[in-house]
Each structure stands twice: as structure tokens, then as C-alpha cells.
Amino acid sequence: MGILYLFLTFLFCFILVHLIKLAYIGIKSLKKPAVAEEKKPAPKPEPVYYIVEKKRSKKTYSDPKEIKFKK
């Protein structure tokens, strides 16, 4: 008997969640005016990208320092 209640609870929750999702989609579609879809701005031309390589310079390092430990 417990499996039946578990299945019915699952089925009820499943249907409830999907009804809420469909209601949300319906409300969302009502708020958007259909005229906005017809008027689209002119597409902008694709931007042109250039590959630029930076000039690499050699790094010069100073002489290594001597470390003296105390005895």
C-alpha cells in the first residue's frame, strides 16, 4: 500500500511542476508584444579582427647575489 501512495505522490508532484512551468511560459509569452518580433534592426557588419604579434625583448638579469650563512 505504501508503494501506491509513493507513486501517487510522485505523479501528483510531477504533474504540478509541469503545470507551473507551462503557466510560467504562457504568462511570459503574453507579456511580450508580437509586433516586436516583426521589427528587427538592420544587422551590423561583422567586425574585422587582426592578429598582432608583440615584439619580444630579451630580459637582462643582474649578477647573482652571494648569500653568506652565519656559523
PDB file with SEQRES, HELIX, SHEET and CRYST1 records, atoms N, CA, C and O in Angstrom:
SEQRES   1 A   71  MET GLY ILE LEU TYR LEU PHE LEU THR PHE LEU PHE CYS          
SEQRES   2 A   71  PHE ILE LEU VAL HIS LEU ILE LYS LEU ALA TYR ILE GLY          
SEQRES   3 A   71  ILE LYS SER LEU LYS LYS PRO ALA VAL ALA GLU GLU LYS          
SEQRES   4 A   71  LYS PRO ALA PRO LYS PRO GLU PRO VAL TYR TYR ILE VAL          
SEQRES   5 A   71  GLU LYS LYS ARG SER LYS LYS THR TYR SER ASP PRO LYS          
SEQRES   6 A   71  GLU ILE LYS PHE LYS LYS                                      
HELIX    1 AA1 GLY A    2  LYS A   31  1                                  30    
HELIX    2 AA2 VAL A   35  GLU A   38  1                                   4    
CRYST1    1.000    1.000    1.000  90.00  90.00  90.00 P 1           1          
ATOM      1  N   MET A   1       0.817  -1.190   0.000  1.00  0.00           N  
ATOM      2  CA  MET A   1       0.000   0.000   0.000  1.00  0.00           C  
ATOM      3  C   MET A   1       0.870   1.266   0.000  1.00  0.00           C  
ATOM      4  O   MET A   1       0.492   2.289  -0.571  1.00  0.00           O  
ATOM      5  N   GLY A   2       2.034   1.179   0.647  1.00  0.00           N  
ATOM      6  CA  GLY A   2       2.926   2.335   0.707  1.00  0.00           C  
ATOM      7  C   GLY A   2       3.462   2.714  -0.662  1.00  0.00           C  
ATOM      8  O   GLY A   2       3.648   3.896  -0.950  1.00  0.00           O  
ATOM      9  N   ILE A   3       3.716   1.704  -1.526  1.00  0.00           N  
ATOM     10  CA  ILE A   3       4.232   1.975  -2.875  1.00  0.00           C  
ATOM     11  C   ILE A   3       3.188   2.737  -3.681  1.00  0.00           C  
ATOM     12  O   ILE A   3       3.534   3.613  -4.475  1.00  0.00           O  
ATOM     13  N   LEU A   4       1.915   2.412  -3.484  1.00  0.00           N  
ATOM     14  CA  LEU A   4       0.847   3.112  -4.197  1.00  0.00           C  
ATOM     15  C   LEU A   4       0.824   4.589  -3.807  1.00  0.00           C  
ATOM     16  O   LEU A   4       0.733   5.465  -4.668  1.00  0.00           O  
ATOM     17  N   TYR A   5       0.906   4.858  -2.502  1.00  0.00           N  
ATOM     18  CA  TYR A   5       0.939   6.258  -2.048  1.00  0.00           C  
ATOM     19  C   TYR A   5       2.182   6.983  -2.563  1.00  0.00           C  
ATOM     20  O   TYR A   5       2.107   8.151  -2.944  1.00  0.00           O  
ATOM     21  N   LEU A   6       3.301   6.306  -2.574  1.00  0.00           N  
ATOM     22  CA  LEU A   6       4.536   6.899  -3.097  1.00  0.00           C  
ATOM     23  C   LEU A   6       4.385   7.237  -4.572  1.00  0.00           C  
ATOM     24  O   LEU A   6       4.772   8.325  -5.000  1.00  0.00           O  
ATOM     25  N   PHE A   7       3.829   6.323  -5.351  1.00  0.00           N  
ATOM     26  CA  PHE A   7       3.639   6.553  -6.785  1.00  0.00           C  
ATOM     27  C   PHE A   7       2.649   7.693  -7.025  1.00  0.00           C  
ATOM     28  O   PHE A   7       2.887   8.539  -7.886  1.00  0.00           O  
ATOM     29  N   LEU A   8       1.551   7.727  -6.283  1.00  0.00           N  
ATOM     30  CA  LEU A   8       0.564   8.792  -6.458  1.00  0.00           C  
ATOM     31  C   LEU A   8       1.131  10.156  -6.071  1.00  0.00           C  
ATOM     32  O   LEU A   8       0.848  11.159  -6.725  1.00  0.00           O  
ATOM     33  N   THR A   9       1.930  10.189  -5.007  1.00  0.00           N  
ATOM     34  CA  THR A   9       2.570  11.441  -4.602  1.00  0.00           C  
ATOM     35  C   THR A   9       3.540  11.929  -5.672  1.00  0.00           C  
ATOM     36  O   THR A   9       3.576  13.116  -5.995  1.00  0.00           O  
ATOM     37  N   PHE A  10       4.328  11.000  -6.218  1.00  0.00           N  
ATOM     38  CA  PHE A  10       5.261  11.351  -7.288  1.00  0.00           C  
ATOM     39  C   PHE A  10       4.510  11.872  -8.505  1.00  0.00           C  
ATOM     40  O   PHE A  10       4.890  12.889  -9.085  1.00  0.00           O  
ATOM     41  N   LEU A  11       3.437  11.172  -8.895  1.00  0.00           N  
ATOM     42  CA  LEU A  11       2.655  11.569 -10.063  1.00  0.00           C  
ATOM     43  C   LEU A  11       2.032  12.950  -9.853  1.00  0.00           C  
ATOM     44  O   LEU A  11       2.036  13.778 -10.764  1.00  0.00           O  
ATOM     45  N   PHE A  12       1.497  13.202  -8.655  1.00  0.00           N  
ATOM     46  CA  PHE A  12       0.904  14.499  -8.343  1.00  0.00           C  
ATOM     47  C   PHE A  12       1.945  15.613  -8.435  1.00  0.00           C  
ATOM     48  O   PHE A  12       1.689  16.653  -9.042  1.00  0.00           O  
ATOM     49  N   CYS A  13       3.115  15.399  -7.837  1.00  0.00           N  
ATOM     50  CA  CYS A  13       4.176  16.421  -7.863  1.00  0.00           C  
ATOM     51  C   CYS A  13       4.688  16.644  -9.277  1.00  0.00           C  
ATOM     52  O   CYS A  13       4.957  17.780  -9.666  1.00  0.00           O  
ATOM     53  N   PHE A  14       4.826  15.576 -10.046  1.00  0.00           N  
ATOM     54  CA  PHE A  14       5.306  15.676 -11.428  1.00  0.00           C  
ATOM     55  C   PHE A  14       4.348  16.532 -12.259  1.00  0.00           C  
ATOM     56  O   PHE A  14       4.772  17.439 -12.976  1.00  0.00           O  
ATOM     57  N   ILE A  15       3.056  16.230 -12.151  1.00  0.00           N  
ATOM     58  CA  ILE A  15       2.054  16.988 -12.909  1.00  0.00           C  
ATOM     59  C   ILE A  15       2.017  18.435 -12.438  1.00  0.00           C  
ATOM     60  O   ILE A  15       1.910  19.345 -13.261  1.00  0.00           O  
ATOM     61  N   LEU A  16       2.102  18.663 -11.142  1.00  0.00           N  
ATOM     62  CA  LEU A  16       2.066  20.016 -10.591  1.00  0.00           C  
ATOM     63  C   LEU A  16       3.241  20.859 -11.087  1.00  0.00           C  
ATOM     64  O   LEU A  16       3.063  22.015 -11.472  1.00  0.00           O  
ATOM     65  N   VAL A  17       4.424  20.282 -11.076  1.00  0.00           N  
ATOM     66  CA  VAL A  17       5.608  21.016 -11.537  1.00  0.00           C  
ATOM     67  C   VAL A  17       5.477  21.380 -13.006  1.00  0.00           C  
ATOM     68  O   VAL A  17       5.804  22.502 -13.391  1.00  0.00           O  
ATOM     69  N   HIS A  18       5.008  20.459 -13.832  1.00  0.00           N  
ATOM     70  CA  HIS A  18       4.879  20.751 -15.260  1.00  0.00           C  
ATOM     71  C   HIS A  18       3.766  21.766 -15.534  1.00  0.00           C  
ATOM     72  O   HIS A  18       3.891  22.581 -16.448  1.00  0.00           O  
ATOM     73  N   LEU A  19       2.695  21.727 -14.765  1.00  0.00           N  
ATOM     74  CA  LEU A  19       1.649  22.737 -14.931  1.00  0.00           C  
ATOM     75  C   LEU A  19       2.165  24.127 -14.578  1.00  0.00           C  
ATOM     76  O   LEU A  19       1.836  25.102 -15.254  1.00  0.00           O  
ATOM     77  N   ILE A  20       2.966  24.222 -13.529  1.00  0.00           N  
ATOM     78  CA  ILE A  20       3.542  25.513 -13.141  1.00  0.00           C  
ATOM     79  C   ILE A  20       4.486  26.013 -14.228  1.00  0.00           C  
ATOM     80  O   ILE A  20       4.480  27.199 -14.559  1.00  0.00           O  
ATOM     81  N   LYS A  21       5.298  25.115 -14.788  1.00  0.00           N  
ATOM     82  CA  LYS A  21       6.216  25.527 -15.866  1.00  0.00           C  
ATOM     83  C   LYS A  21       5.443  26.019 -17.087  1.00  0.00           C  
ATOM     84  O   LYS A  21       5.799  27.039 -17.677  1.00  0.00           O  
ATOM     85  N   LEU A  22       4.380  25.296 -17.469  1.00  0.00           N  
ATOM     86  CA  LEU A  22       3.588  25.715 -18.629  1.00  0.00           C  
ATOM     87  C   LEU A  22       2.881  27.046 -18.370  1.00  0.00           C  
ATOM     88  O   LEU A  22       2.779  27.882 -19.268  1.00  0.00           O  
ATOM     89  N   ALA A  23       2.398  27.240 -17.152  1.00  0.00           N  
ATOM     90  CA  ALA A  23       1.748  28.508 -16.811  1.00  0.00           C  
ATOM     91  C   ALA A  23       2.750  29.656 -16.887  1.00  0.00           C  
ATOM     92  O   ALA A  23       2.420  30.737 -17.373  1.00  0.00           O  
ATOM     93  N   TYR A  24       3.976  29.426 -16.407  1.00  0.00           N  
ATOM     94  CA  TYR A  24       5.013  30.465 -16.457  1.00  0.00           C  
ATOM     95  C   TYR A  24       5.345  30.821 -17.903  1.00  0.00           C  
ATOM     96  O   TYR A  24       5.491  31.997 -18.237  1.00  0.00           O  
ATOM     97  N   ILE A  25       5.463  29.811 -18.758  1.00  0.00           N  
ATOM     98  CA  ILE A  25       5.763  30.067 -20.181  1.00  0.00           C  
ATOM     99  C   ILE A  25       4.612  30.832 -20.823  1.00  0.00           C  
ATOM    100  O   ILE A  25       4.841  31.731 -21.632  1.00  0.00           O  
ATOM    101  N   GLY A  26       3.375  30.482 -20.470  1.00  0.00           N  
ATOM    102  CA  GLY A  26       2.212  31.173 -21.029  1.00  0.00           C  
ATOM    103  C   GLY A  26       2.152  32.622 -20.601  1.00  0.00           C  
ATOM    104  O   GLY A  26       1.874  33.498 -21.420  1.00  0.00           O  
ATOM    105  N   ILE A  27       2.408  32.891 -19.330  1.00  0.00           N  
ATOM    106  CA  ILE A  27       2.384  34.279 -18.838  1.00  0.00           C  
ATOM    107  C   ILE A  27       3.511  35.084 -19.473  1.00  0.00           C  
ATOM    108  O   ILE A  27       3.337  36.253 -19.817  1.00  0.00           O  
ATOM    109  N   LYS A  28       4.654  34.452 -19.624  1.00  0.00           N  
ATOM    110  CA  LYS A  28       5.801  35.126 -20.221  1.00  0.00           C  
ATOM    111  C   LYS A  28       5.515  35.495 -21.680  1.00  0.00           C  
ATOM    112  O   LYS A  28       5.922  36.561 -22.140  1.00  0.00           O  
ATOM    113  N   SER A  29       4.816  34.615 -22.410  1.00  0.00           N  
ATOM    114  CA  SER A  29       4.526  34.890 -23.820  1.00  0.00           C  
ATOM    115  C   SER A  29       3.451  35.969 -23.961  1.00  0.00           C  
ATOM    116  O   SER A  29       3.425  36.677 -24.967  1.00  0.00           O  
ATOM    117  N   LEU A  30       2.567  36.107 -22.978  1.00  0.00           N  
ATOM    118  CA  LEU A  30       1.547  37.145 -23.050  1.00  0.00           C  
ATOM    119  C   LEU A  30       2.124  38.537 -22.840  1.00  0.00           C  
ATOM    120  O   LEU A  30       1.606  39.506 -23.396  1.00  0.00           O  
ATOM    121  N   LYS A  31       3.172  38.655 -22.059  1.00  0.00           N  
ATOM    122  CA  LYS A  31       3.767  39.956 -21.767  1.00  0.00           C  
ATOM    123  C   LYS A  31       4.522  40.523 -22.957  1.00  0.00           C  
ATOM    124  O   LYS A  31       4.600  41.741 -23.113  1.00  0.00           O  
ATOM    125  N   LYS A  32       5.080  39.658 -23.800  1.00  0.00           N  
ATOM    126  CA  LYS A  32       5.839  40.136 -24.957  1.00  0.00           C  
ATOM    127  C   LYS A  32       4.889  40.519 -26.085  1.00  0.00           C  
ATOM    128  O   LYS A  32       4.021  39.725 -26.447  1.00  0.00           O  
ATOM    129  N   PRO A  33       5.030  41.700 -26.641  1.00  0.00           N  
ATOM    130  CA  PRO A  33       4.190  42.074 -27.783  1.00  0.00           C  
ATOM    131  C   PRO A  33       4.677  41.347 -29.044  1.00  0.00           C  
ATOM    132  O   PRO A  33       5.881  41.192 -29.249  1.00  0.00           O  
ATOM    133  N   ALA A  34       3.750  40.910 -29.872  1.00  0.00           N  
ATOM    134  CA  ALA A  34       4.092  40.178 -31.097  1.00  0.00           C  
ATOM    135  C   ALA A  34       4.698  41.101 -32.150  1.00  0.00           C  
ATOM    136  O   ALA A  34       5.397  40.634 -33.050  1.00  0.00           O  
ATOM    137  N   VAL A  35       4.437  42.415 -32.047  1.00  0.00           N  
ATOM    138  CA  VAL A  35       4.942  43.379 -33.023  1.00  0.00           C  
ATOM    139  C   VAL A  35       6.463  43.499 -32.916  1.00  0.00           C  
ATOM    140  O   VAL A  35       7.127  43.770 -33.916  1.00  0.00           O  
ATOM    141  N   ALA A  36       7.012  43.306 -31.743  1.00  0.00           N  
ATOM    142  CA  ALA A  36       8.451  43.470 -31.547  1.00  0.00           C  
ATOM    143  C   ALA A  36       9.235  42.453 -32.350  1.00  0.00           C  
ATOM    144  O   ALA A  36      10.375  42.717 -32.729  1.00  0.00           O  
ATOM    145  N   GLU A  37       8.652  41.299 -32.616  1.00  0.00           N  
ATOM    146  CA  GLU A  37       9.365  40.282 -33.379  1.00  0.00           C  
ATOM    147  C   GLU A  37       9.476  40.662 -34.855  1.00  0.00           C  
ATOM    148  O   GLU A  37      10.451  40.303 -35.516  1.00  0.00           O  
ATOM    149  N   GLU A  38       8.484  41.387 -35.374  1.00  0.00           N  
ATOM    150  CA  GLU A  38       8.498  41.750 -36.784  1.00  0.00           C  
ATOM    151  C   GLU A  38       9.528  42.831 -37.087  1.00  0.00           C  
ATOM    152  O   GLU A  38      10.161  42.801 -38.142  1.00  0.00           O  
ATOM    153  N   LYS A  39       9.703  43.790 -36.172  1.00  0.00           N  
ATOM    154  CA  LYS A  39      10.647  44.879 -36.390  1.00  0.00           C  
ATOM    155  C   LYS A  39      12.009  44.481 -35.856  1.00  0.00           C  
ATOM    156  O   LYS A  39      12.239  44.458 -34.647  1.00  0.00           O  
ATOM    157  N   LYS A  40      12.897  44.173 -36.766  1.00  0.00           N  
ATOM    158  CA  LYS A  40      14.258  43.814 -36.362  1.00  0.00           C  
ATOM    159  C   LYS A  40      15.217  44.877 -36.901  1.00  0.00           C  
ATOM    160  O   LYS A  40      15.078  45.309 -38.045  1.00  0.00           O  
ATOM    161  N   PRO A  41      16.173  45.294 -36.101  1.00  0.00           N  
ATOM    162  CA  PRO A  41      17.135  46.276 -36.593  1.00  0.00           C  
ATOM    163  C   PRO A  41      18.027  45.648 -37.667  1.00  0.00           C  
ATOM    164  O   PRO A  41      18.201  44.431 -37.729  1.00  0.00           O  
ATOM    165  N   ALA A  42      18.579  46.514 -38.499  1.00  0.00           N  
ATOM    166  CA  ALA A  42      19.455  46.026 -39.563  1.00  0.00           C  
ATOM    167  C   ALA A  42      20.679  45.370 -38.948  1.00  0.00           C  
ATOM    168  O   ALA A  42      21.250  45.888 -37.988  1.00  0.00           O  
ATOM    169  N   PRO A  43      21.082  44.239 -39.495  1.00  0.00           N  
ATOM    170  CA  PRO A  43      22.251  43.551 -38.919  1.00  0.00           C  
ATOM    171  C   PRO A  43      23.533  44.356 -39.145  1.00  0.00           C  
ATOM    172  O   PRO A  43      23.756  44.913 -40.220  1.00  0.00           O  
ATOM    173  N   LYS A  44      24.352  44.401 -38.126  1.00  0.00           N  
ATOM    174  CA  LYS A  44      25.615  45.131 -38.224  1.00  0.00           C  
ATOM    175  C   LYS A  44      26.620  44.268 -38.983  1.00  0.00           C  
ATOM    176  O   LYS A  44      26.584  43.041 -38.891  1.00  0.00           O  
ATOM    177  N   PRO A  45      27.510  44.906 -39.729  1.00  0.00           N  
ATOM    178  CA  PRO A  45      28.526  44.107 -40.428  1.00  0.00           C  
ATOM    179  C   PRO A  45      29.455  43.446 -39.414  1.00  0.00           C  
ATOM    180  O   PRO A  45      29.700  43.976 -38.330  1.00  0.00           O  
ATOM    181  N   GLU A  46      29.957  42.296 -39.790  1.00  0.00           N  
ATOM    182  CA  GLU A  46      30.850  41.541 -38.909  1.00  0.00           C  
ATOM    183  C   GLU A  46      32.135  42.339 -38.670  1.00  0.00           C  
ATOM    184  O   GLU A  46      32.695  42.899 -39.613  1.00  0.00           O  
ATOM    185  N   PRO A  47      32.600  42.397 -37.438  1.00  0.00           N  
ATOM    186  CA  PRO A  47      33.854  43.118 -37.174  1.00  0.00           C  
ATOM    187  C   PRO A  47      35.054  42.356 -37.737  1.00  0.00           C  
ATOM    188  O   PRO A  47      35.051  41.129 -37.837  1.00  0.00           O  
ATOM    189  N   VAL A  48      36.061  43.115 -38.095  1.00  0.00           N  
ATOM    190  CA  VAL A  48      37.278  42.525 -38.636  1.00  0.00           C  
ATOM    191  C   VAL A  48      38.320  42.492 -37.527  1.00  0.00           C  
ATOM    192  O   VAL A  48      38.581  43.500 -36.870  1.00  0.00           O  
ATOM    193  N   TYR A  49      38.907  41.324 -37.330  1.00  0.00           N  
ATOM    194  CA  TYR A  49      39.922  41.156 -36.291  1.00  0.00           C  
ATOM    195  C   TYR A  49      41.282  40.955 -36.947  1.00  0.00           C  
ATOM    196  O   TYR A  49      41.404  40.246 -37.945  1.00  0.00           O  
ATOM    197  N   TYR A  50      42.291  41.583 -36.379  1.00  0.00           N  
ATOM    198  CA  TYR A  50      43.647  41.456 -36.878  1.00  0.00           C  
ATOM    199  C   TYR A  50      44.493  40.733 -35.844  1.00  0.00           C  
ATOM    200  O   TYR A  50      44.330  40.923 -34.639  1.00  0.00           O  
ATOM    201  N   ILE A  51      45.391  39.909 -36.333  1.00  0.00           N  
ATOM    202  CA  ILE A  51      46.314  39.217 -35.447  1.00  0.00           C  
ATOM    203  C   ILE A  51      47.577  40.063 -35.349  1.00  0.00           C  
ATOM    204  O   ILE A  51      48.228  40.339 -36.357  1.00  0.00           O  
ATOM    205  N   VAL A  52      47.916  40.467 -34.144  1.00  0.00           N  
ATOM    206  CA  VAL A  52      49.083  41.317 -33.934  1.00  0.00           C  
ATOM    207  C   VAL A  52      50.020  40.600 -32.976  1.00  0.00           C  
ATOM    208  O   VAL A  52      49.615  40.165 -31.898  1.00  0.00           O  
ATOM    209  N   GLU A  53      51.268  40.485 -33.379  1.00  0.00           N  
ATOM    210  CA  GLU A  53      52.259  39.849 -32.518  1.00  0.00           C  
ATOM    211  C   GLU A  53      53.083  40.926 -31.839  1.00  0.00           C  
ATOM    212  O   GLU A  53      53.547  41.870 -32.480  1.00  0.00           O  
ATOM    213  N   LYS A  54      53.259  40.777 -30.547  1.00  0.00           N  
ATOM    214  CA  LYS A  54      54.071  41.738 -29.815  1.00  0.00           C  
ATOM    215  C   LYS A  54      55.537  41.414 -30.026  1.00  0.00           C  
ATOM    216  O   LYS A  54      55.935  40.255 -30.141  1.00  0.00           O  
ATOM    217  N   LYS A  55      56.324  42.472 -30.072  1.00  0.00           N  
ATOM    218  CA  LYS A  55      57.754  42.296 -30.214  1.00  0.00           C  
ATOM    219  C   LYS A  55      58.320  41.919 -28.851  1.00  0.00           C  
ATOM    220  O   LYS A  55      58.130  42.637 -27.870  1.00  0.00           O  
ATOM    221  N   ARG A  56      59.000  40.813 -28.800  1.00  0.00           N  
ATOM    222  CA  ARG A  56      59.543  40.345 -27.531  1.00  0.00           C  
ATOM    223  C   ARG A  56      60.984  40.812 -27.374  1.00  0.00           C  
ATOM    224  O   ARG A  56      61.803  40.676 -28.283  1.00  0.00           O  
ATOM    225  N   SER A  57      61.267  41.353 -26.225  1.00  0.00           N  
ATOM    226  CA  SER A  57      62.632  41.812 -25.969  1.00  0.00           C  
ATOM    227  C   SER A  57      63.297  40.851 -25.000  1.00  0.00           C  
ATOM    228  O   SER A  57      62.641  40.212 -24.178  1.00  0.00           O  
ATOM    229  N   LYS A  58      64.611  40.765 -25.115  1.00  0.00           N  
ATOM    230  CA  LYS A  58      65.339  39.894 -24.199  1.00  0.00           C  
ATOM    231  C   LYS A  58      65.434  40.560 -22.840  1.00  0.00           C  
ATOM    232  O   LYS A  58      65.687  41.759 -22.728  1.00  0.00           O  
ATOM    233  N   LYS A  59      65.226  39.761 -21.821  1.00  0.00           N  
ATOM    234  CA  LYS A  59      65.348  40.292 -20.464  1.00  0.00           C  
ATOM    235  C   LYS A  59      66.799  40.149 -20.026  1.00  0.00           C  
ATOM    236  O   LYS A  59      67.450  39.131 -20.258  1.00  0.00           O  
ATOM    237  N   THR A  60      67.272  41.193 -19.394  1.00  0.00           N  
ATOM    238  CA  THR A  60      68.636  41.125 -18.865  1.00  0.00           C  
ATOM    239  C   THR A  60      68.550  41.029 -17.354  1.00  0.00           C  
ATOM    240  O   THR A  60      67.824  41.782 -16.706  1.00  0.00           O  
ATOM    241  N   TYR A  61      69.296  40.100 -16.812  1.00  0.00           N  
ATOM    242  CA  TYR A  61      69.284  39.879 -15.367  1.00  0.00           C  
ATOM    243  C   TYR A  61      70.598  40.363 -14.774  1.00  0.00           C  
ATOM    244  O   TYR A  61      71.639  40.341 -15.430  1.00  0.00           O  
ATOM    245  N   SER A  62      70.531  40.800 -13.528  1.00  0.00           N  
ATOM    246  CA  SER A  62      71.741  41.243 -12.843  1.00  0.00           C  
ATOM    247  C   SER A  62      72.515  40.001 -12.371  1.00  0.00           C  
ATOM    248  O   SER A  62      72.006  38.881 -12.404  1.00  0.00           O  
ATOM    249  N   ASP A  63      73.733  40.230 -11.941  1.00  0.00           N  
ATOM    250  CA  ASP A  63      74.562  39.121 -11.450  1.00  0.00           C  
ATOM    251  C   ASP A  63      73.915  38.507 -10.216  1.00  0.00           C  
ATOM    252  O   ASP A  63      73.266  39.216  -9.447  1.00  0.00           O  
ATOM    253  N   PRO A  64      74.076  37.216 -10.015  1.00  0.00           N  
ATOM    254  CA  PRO A  64      73.502  36.579  -8.824  1.00  0.00           C  
ATOM    255  C   PRO A  64      74.160  37.083  -7.549  1.00  0.00           C  
ATOM    256  O   PRO A  64      75.355  37.377  -7.539  1.00  0.00           O  
ATOM    257  N   LYS A  65      73.399  37.181  -6.492  1.00  0.00           N  
ATOM    258  CA  LYS A  65      73.922  37.665  -5.208  1.00  0.00           C  
ATOM    259  C   LYS A  65      74.468  36.496  -4.402  1.00  0.00           C  
ATOM    260  O   LYS A  65      73.971  35.373  -4.484  1.00  0.00           O  
ATOM    261  N   GLU A  66      75.489  36.785  -3.633  1.00  0.00           N  
ATOM    262  CA  GLU A  66      76.084  35.767  -2.773  1.00  0.00           C  
ATOM    263  C   GLU A  66      75.400  35.795  -1.429  1.00  0.00           C  
ATOM    264  O   GLU A  66      75.175  36.861  -0.856  1.00  0.00           O  
ATOM    265  N   ILE A  67      75.071  34.627  -0.930  1.00  0.00           N  
ATOM    266  CA  ILE A  67      74.420  34.527   0.368  1.00  0.00           C  
ATOM    267  C   ILE A  67      75.420  33.897   1.348  1.00  0.00           C  
ATOM    268  O   ILE A  67      75.954  32.818   1.093  1.00  0.00           O  
ATOM    269  N   LYS A  68      75.660  34.568   2.444  1.00  0.00           N  
ATOM    270  CA  LYS A  68      76.565  34.024   3.460  1.00  0.00           C  
ATOM    271  C   LYS A  68      75.760  33.643   4.680  1.00  0.00           C  
ATOM    272  O   LYS A  68      74.948  34.432   5.164  1.00  0.00           O  
ATOM    273  N   PHE A  69      75.977  32.450   5.177  1.00  0.00           N  
ATOM    274  CA  PHE A  69      75.258  31.937   6.338  1.00  0.00           C  
ATOM    275  C   PHE A  69      76.083  32.149   7.587  1.00  0.00           C  
ATOM    276  O   PHE A  69      77.310  32.070   7.534  1.00  0.00           O  
ATOM    277  N   LYS A  70      75.447  32.412   8.698  1.00  0.00           N  
ATOM    278  CA  LYS A  70      76.143  32.586   9.959  1.00  0.00           C  
ATOM    279  C   LYS A  70      76.493  31.210  10.511  1.00  0.00           C  
ATOM    280  O   LYS A  70      75.742  30.248  10.349  1.00  0.00           O  
ATOM    281  N   LYS A  71      77.665  31.136  11.176  1.00  0.00           N  
ATOM    282  CA  LYS A  71      78.059  29.854  11.759  1.00  0.00           C  
ATOM    283  C   LYS A  71      77.866  29.852  13.241  1.00  0.00           C  
ATOM    284  O   LYS A  71      78.147  28.850  13.899  1.00  0.00           O  
TER     285      LYS A  71                                                      
END                                                                             
